[in-house]
Amino acid sequence: MSTSLLTAKTRIALPDSATLIKQAAAFYREHDCDVTGDGEQTRISVSIGHIQLSSTETALEVEVGAKTEVDVIQMKSAIISILQGAAPGADLDCRWTGAGKSNGKLPNFCELTVGEITDLSPHMRRLRLHSRDLDAYDSDAIHVRLLIPPRGQKNPQWPTLADNGMPVWPSGENTIEQRVYTIRAIDAKAGWIDVDFVMHGDNGPGSAFAMHATPGDVVAMTGPLGTALPDADWVLLAGDETALPAIGRYLAEMPGHVTGHAIIEAANRSDVIAAPTDSQIQVQWLFRDDQPPVARSLLQDAIRSVEIPDAHDRVYCWAGVEQADYKPIHSYWRKDCGLDRDRCVAMTFWRKAGR
């Protein structure tokens, strides 16, 4: 029995909307989404809902559909952002009707205060962040968008949502940085989440925030982002240090009957962090310092060495990697291994400088 979706619609005055639709469709196809239609009428299916794009002589008509109000808000923002990227400088001023009314607030906006600080390894620090409003984050969606204020600000100026669904960001001395992180653990009733940060000095707002954090510092988040892992009997999890928090949480919540592999790439043995699990998944660590420079990452070779069971409908493969690893891993699973798109996902967690 199908579940009806909440929908929102808008109309954007554009003279050449068909070209813009084709560009948006190409973006979603590149990210392995299901895209159907002829360009003038295009439907895009994503993990949390759908986007319908329709071209007229003078305008682009957009409909988004999702199961929850928060997902509708996120999808409105996502499609406008993608259209902005496809048509820099275009006037995308619009008003939405239907679901996902935000009243100017970011979805599930939550201000947090730094509490306990724990160094898990030389390159990983855990911050316990406290708030009284965490119920929306106690879900199968484990990622959040952290909003990081300028250092030392106790009363930051937080972003708001414009009528077209896009965030309005403070500028100048009030500039807010944003990065996606994983909720490693949560106790909504007690009012805290744990977030793990890869430490690389001041190179990046997240690392800098964690390095200089002191109890009482303020940060915020919106979300949650992502979807639950599908039901599977055999699972492959792979990633470098940036994916370790997600891999650790997935392992912690994995049922006991699940078998498979978790492959984690790190600099050296000092970066090993325990990843308890009730499952039968075997954890393998790869250390870059033990290897000579190679043309491709250790992860790619390790992933290709794993034999995937024939029962693909009971298999799930997941990877969080550097940008250069995303396409080769995703293509290997989809084309070489023949996995359906709902049985594998590879995500870019970070980009090397200059890419």
C-alpha positions in Angstrom: 0.0 0.0 0.0 1.5 3.3 -1.1 1.9 6.2 1.2 0.7 9.6 -0.1 3.4 12.3 -0.1 3.3 15.9 1.1 3.8 18.2 -1.8 4.8 21.8 -2.5 4.8 23.7 -5.7 6.2 26.9 -7.2 6.5 28.7 -10.5 9.7 30.5 -11.6 9.6 33.0 -14.5 12.3 31.8 -16.9 12.4 32.1 -20.7 14.4 29.0 -21.4 13.3 26.6 -18.7 13.6 23.5 -20.8 17.4 23.9 -21.0 17.6 24.4 -17.2 15.5 21.2 -16.7 18.0 19.2 -18.9 20.9 20.5 -16.8 19.2 19.6 -13.5 18.3 16.2 -14.9 21.9 15.6 -15.9 23.1 16.5 -12.4 20.7 13.9 -10.8 21.6 11.2 -13.4 25.2 11.7 -12.5 24.3 10.9 -8.9 22.5 7.8 -10.0 18.9 9.1 -9.4 16.0 7.8 -11.4 15.2 10.5 -14.0 12.3 10.0 -16.5 10.7 12.3 -19.0 11.5 14.2 -22.2 13.1 17.4 -20.8 10.0 19.5 -20.9 8.3 17.2 -18.4 10.9 15.5 -16.1 10.4 13.5 -12.9 13.3 12.9 -10.6 13.2 10.3 -7.8 15.5 10.6 -4.8 15.8 8.7 -1.6 13.3 10.9 0.3 10.8 11.8 -2.4 10.4 13.2 -5.9 10.9 16.4 -8.0 8.7 17.2 -11.0 10.0 19.8 -13.4 7.7 21.2 -16.1 8.6 23.7 -18.8 6.3 26.4 -20.3 7.0 29.2 -22.7 7.7 31.6 -19.9 8.3 29.7 -16.7 9.6 26.6 -14.9 7.0 24.8 -12.8 8.4 22.8 -9.9 6.7 20.3 -7.6 8.5 18.4 -4.7 7.0 15.6 -2.7 8.2 13.9 0.4 6.9 12.0 3.5 7.6 14.7 6.1 7.4 18.5 6.4 11.2 18.6 7.1 12.0 16.6 4.0 9.8 18.9 1.9 11.7 21.9 3.2 15.0 20.2 2.5 14.0 19.3 -1.1 12.8 22.8 -1.8 16.2 24.1 -0.8 18.0 21.4 -2.7 16.3 21.9 -6.1 16.7 25.7 -5.9 20.4 25.3 -5.1 20.9 23.0 -8.0 19.0 25.3 -10.4 21.2 28.2 -9.2 24.3 26.2 -10.0 22.9 25.3 -13.5 22.0 28.9 -14.2 24.3 31.3 -12.4 22.9 34.8 -12.1 19.3 33.7 -13.0 16.5 35.3 -11.0 15.1 32.4 -9.1 12.8 34.4 -6.8 9.7 32.4 -6.1 7.1 31.6 -3.5 6.1 28.0 -2.6 2.6 26.8 -1.9 1.6 23.6 -0.1 3.6 21.7 2.5 6.9 22.6 4.1 6.1 25.9 5.6 9.1 27.0 7.6 8.2 30.5 8.8 11.7 31.4 8.1 13.3 28.7 10.2 15.8 26.1 9.1 14.4 22.6 9.4 14.6 21.3 12.9 17.0 24.1 13.8 18.7 23.3 17.1 21.2 25.3 19.1 23.8 23.2 21.1 26.3 23.8 23.8 29.7 22.1 24.0 30.1 19.8 27.0 32.6 17.0 27.5 35.6 16.8 25.1 37.4 13.5 24.5 40.4 12.7 22.3 39.8 9.3 20.8 43.0 9.2 18.9 45.7 11.6 17.8 43.5 12.6 14.9 39.9 12.2 16.2 38.2 14.3 18.9 34.7 13.7 20.3 32.5 16.6 21.4 29.4 15.9 23.5 26.9 18.6 22.5 23.9 19.4 24.7 20.4 20.6 23.9 16.9 20.0 25.2 15.3 19.7 21.7 16.8 16.5 20.2 13.7 14.3 19.6 13.7 15.0 15.8 17.3 13.7 15.6 16.7 10.4 17.4 16.1 8.6 14.0 17.6 6.4 11.4 18.9 9.5 9.6 22.3 9.9 11.3 23.8 12.9 9.6 23.3 16.6 10.4 24.4 19.9 9.0 26.5 21.7 11.7 26.4 25.5 11.7 29.7 26.8 13.0 29.8 30.4 14.2 32.9 32.7 14.3 35.2 31.7 17.2 34.3 33.2 20.5 30.7 34.3 19.6 28.3 33.4 22.3 25.2 34.8 20.6 25.6 34.1 16.9 23.4 35.4 14.2 21.9 32.2 12.7 20.7 31.9 9.1 17.1 32.0 8.2 15.1 30.6 5.2 13.9 32.8 2.4 10.6 32.4 0.7 12.2 30.5 -2.2 13.5 27.9 0.2 17.1 28.9 0.3 19.0 29.8 3.5 19.9 33.5 4.0 23.4 33.4 5.5 24.9 36.1 7.8 28.0 37.8 6.3 31.1 39.6 7.4 32.1 39.1 11.0 28.9 37.0 11.5 29.7 34.5 8.8 28.5 31.0 9.6 30.3 27.9 8.2 28.4 24.7 7.5 29.6 21.1 7.3 27.9 17.8 7.4 28.8 15.5 10.3 27.5 12.2 11.8 25.7 11.8 15.1 27.9 9.1 16.6 25.6 8.6 19.5 22.5 10.2 20.9 20.4 10.3 24.1 17.5 12.6 23.3 16.0 12.1 26.8 19.3 13.1 28.5 19.8 15.9 26.0 23.1 15.1 24.3 24.7 13.9 21.1 28.2 12.9 20.4 30.0 14.2 17.2 33.4 13.0 16.2 35.8 15.4 14.3 38.8 14.5 12.3 41.6 16.8 13.6 43.8 18.5 11.0 44.5 21.8 12.7 42.8 25.0 11.4 42.4 23.4 7.9 38.6 23.5 7.8 36.0 25.0 10.0 34.9 21.7 11.6 38.5 20.8 12.7 39.2 24.3 13.8 36.0 24.4 15.9 36.8 21.1 17.6 40.4 22.0 18.2 39.6 25.3 20.0 36.3 24.2 21.6 35.8 24.7 25.3 32.7 23.8 27.4 30.0 26.3 26.9 30.8 27.1 23.3 27.8 27.4 21.0 27.1 25.6 17.7 23.9 24.7 15.9 22.5 22.0 13.6 19.7 21.3 11.1 18.5 18.0 9.7 18.7 15.1 10.2 20.0 14.0 6.8 20.2 10.6 5.1 18.1 7.4 5.3 18.2 4.2 7.2 20.4 1.3 5.9 18.1 -1.2 4.1 17.4 -4.6 5.5 20.3 -6.9 4.5 22.1 -10.1 5.6 25.5 -9.1 4.2 26.9 -5.6 4.4 30.1 -3.9 3.2 31.0 -0.6 4.9 34.1 1.3 3.6 35.7 4.7 4.2 38.6 6.7 5.5 38.8 8.6 8.8 36.0 11.0 7.8 33.6 8.0 7.4 34.7 6.3 10.7 31.9 8.0 12.8 29.2 6.7 10.4 30.8 3.3 10.1 31.1 3.1 13.9 27.5 4.0 14.4 26.3 1.5 11.7 28.3 -1.2 13.4 27.0 -0.4 16.8 23.4 -0.7 15.6 23.8 -3.7 13.2 21.8 -6.8 14.1 23.7 -9.9 15.3 22.9 -12.1 12.2 24.5 -9.7 9.7 27.8 -10.7 8.2 30.2 -8.8 5.9 33.1 -6.5 6.1 34.0 -3.0 7.3 37.1 -1.5 5.7 38.6 1.6 7.3 41.6 3.5 5.8 43.7 5.6 8.2 47.1 7.1 8.5 48.6 4.7 10.9 47.9 2.3 13.8 47.6 5.1 16.3 44.3 6.1 14.6 42.6 2.8 15.4 39.4 3.3 17.4 37.3 0.5 18.8 34.1 -0.2 16.8 32.0 -2.5 18.9 29.2 -4.5 17.2 26.8 -7.3 17.8 27.1 -8.3 14.2 29.4 -10.8 12.6 31.0 -8.1 10.4 34.8 -8.4 10.1 36.6 -5.1 10.6 39.8 -4.5 8.5 42.1 -1.5 8.9 44.3 -0.1 6.1 47.2 2.1 7.0 48.6 4.6 4.4 51.9 5.0 6.2 52.6 1.3 5.6 52.2 1.6 1.8 54.2 3.3 -1.0 52.3 6.0 -3.0 49.8 4.3 -5.3 47.8 5.5 -8.3 44.5 4.9 -6.5 43.5 4.7 -2.9 43.9 1.6 -0.7 40.1 1.6 -0.3 39.5 0.9 -4.0 41.7 -2.1 -4.1 40.4 -3.5 -0.8 36.8 -3.1 -2.0 37.5 -4.9 -5.2 39.1 -7.8 -3.3 35.8 -8.5 -1.4 33.6 -11.2 -2.9 30.0 -10.0 -2.9 27.4 -12.7 -2.3 25.2 -13.7 -5.3 21.9 -12.9 -3.4 22.0 -9.2 -4.3 18.6 -8.5 -2.8 20.1 -9.3 0.7 23.3 -7.3 0.1 24.1 -3.7 0.9 27.4 -1.8 0.2 28.1 1.7 1.6 31.2 3.9 1.2 32.1 7.4 2.5 35.2 8.6 0.6 37.3 11.3 -0.9 35.9 12.8 -4.1 38.3 11.0 -6.4 37.2 7.6 -5.0 33.5 8.2 -5.3 32.9 7.5 -9.0 35.2 4.4 -9.4 33.7 2.7 -6.3 30.1 3.6 -7.3 30.7 2.4 -10.9 32.3 -0.8 -9.7 29.3 -1.7 -7.5 26.7 -0.7 -10.1 28.3 -1.8 -13.4 30.8 -4.5 -12.5 29.0 -6.1 -9.6 25.5 -5.4 -11.0 24.0 -4.1 -7.7 20.8 -2.1 -7.9 20.9 1.5 -6.8 19.0 0.7 -3.6 21.6 -1.9 -2.7 24.7 0.4 -2.8 25.7 3.9 -2.1 29.0 5.8 -2.3 29.2 9.3 -1.1 31.8 12.1 -1.3 32.7 13.0 2.3 35.6 15.4 1.5 37.7 16.9 -1.3 41.4 17.3 -1.5 42.7 20.8 -1.9 42.6 22.0 -5.5 39.8 19.7 -6.6 
